[in-house]
């Protein structure tokens, strides 16, 4: 168990100083060294990357970005496999370069966030809540 050391200095009106050292046992299991917490952080990091890429895709499609641009094409190509399973929900037809709201990408973002939340909770399931 990790220990925290805290030094307390008390100054009295007559000029006297008292120094006290307190040692606390760290009962909190959220230290970086915990493999469960590290695994949960990795899950959230990966989910954050996926959600960020999908958010960029959503904004580019919302603004009607030119598919011929290298960056736009890269983002569309990279996120297509992530968004594709959700295309049929709202009758999707691919129209690049046209400004529109792609609801299937928003649904994909919500589903991936929920999946990440569930995986992170499963990893940390045997930890007591404080």
N, C-alpha and C positions, 0 to 999 in steps of 0.2 A: 504494500500500500504506500502511496506517495504521501509525503508530509509537507506541510506548508509552515514556514517559520515567519512569525510576525513579531516585530520589535515595537514595543509601545514605550513612549517617553512621556512622562508626566512632570510638569513643572509646577511647583507650588509657589504661593505668594511670597514666602520667605526666601525664595531663591533655591530651595532644595529641588533636586532632580531625581526622579526614580526611573530606572530603566527596567523593563520587564520583557522577557522573551516568552512568547507563547508558541507552542508547537501544536498544530492541528493535524489530525489524521484525515487524509483525503478519502472520503467515502464515496465521492462522486466518480462514477466509472466512465465519464465522458472525456478521458484523456486521449491524446493523439495516439498513444501507444496501443490502445485497444483495437484489435483487429476488426471487431464488429463495426466500430465507429468509422474506421478507415474505409471499410467496404461500403458502408452507407454513403460516405462522402464521395467515393468513386462513382457510385450509382447516380447521385445527384449531379456530379460533374458531367457525366455522359449525357444525362437528361438535359442539363443546361445547354450543352452544345447542340443537341438535337432541336430543342425548343428555339434556340437562337437562330439556327439555320431556317427552320420553318417560319419564324417570324419575319426574317428577311425575305423569304419567298412570298409571304403574304403581302408585305408592303410593296414589293416589286410588281406583283400582279395587280394589286390595288391601284398603283400608279401607271399601269400599262407600260412597263419597261420593255425596251427593244430586245427581242430575243437574239438579235444578231450581235449584241454586245458580248464580249468575252466573259466578263464578270457575271452578267445576268444569265448567260447560257450555262456557266459553271454552277451557279446556285440552283437553277432549274434542274440541271442534270443530277446534281448531288441530292436534292431533296425529292425528286420524283419518286424513287422507291419508298421513301418514308410517307409520302402523301397519297400514293396510288391506292392503297387499300381502302381509302375513304372517299374516292371519287364517285362511286355509284350512289352514295347516300342522297345527294341532291341533284342527280341527273347531270353529271359533269361532261362537258365537251371542252377539249383543249382549244383555247384561243389565246395565243401569246400576242402581246402587243396591244391588247384591248384592255382598257381599264375596267375592272370588275372586282367584286368581292368574292373571294374563293372560300366559301363556308367550310368546305371539306378540309382545308388546311387548318382552320380554327378547331374543328373537331379533332383532327389528328393531334394538334398541340395539347388539347385537353386530355385525350386518351393517353398520350405518352407521359404527361405529367402525373396522371392517376396511376399508371403502371409503375413509374419511378417511386411514387409515394408508397405503393403497396410493397414493392421489393425492399425499399429501405426499412419499412416497418417490420417486414418478415426477418430481415437481418438483425434488427434490434429487439426482437420479440421477447427474448428471455431476460432482458434488462429491466430492472425495476424502475418505475417512474418516480420522479422526485417532486 
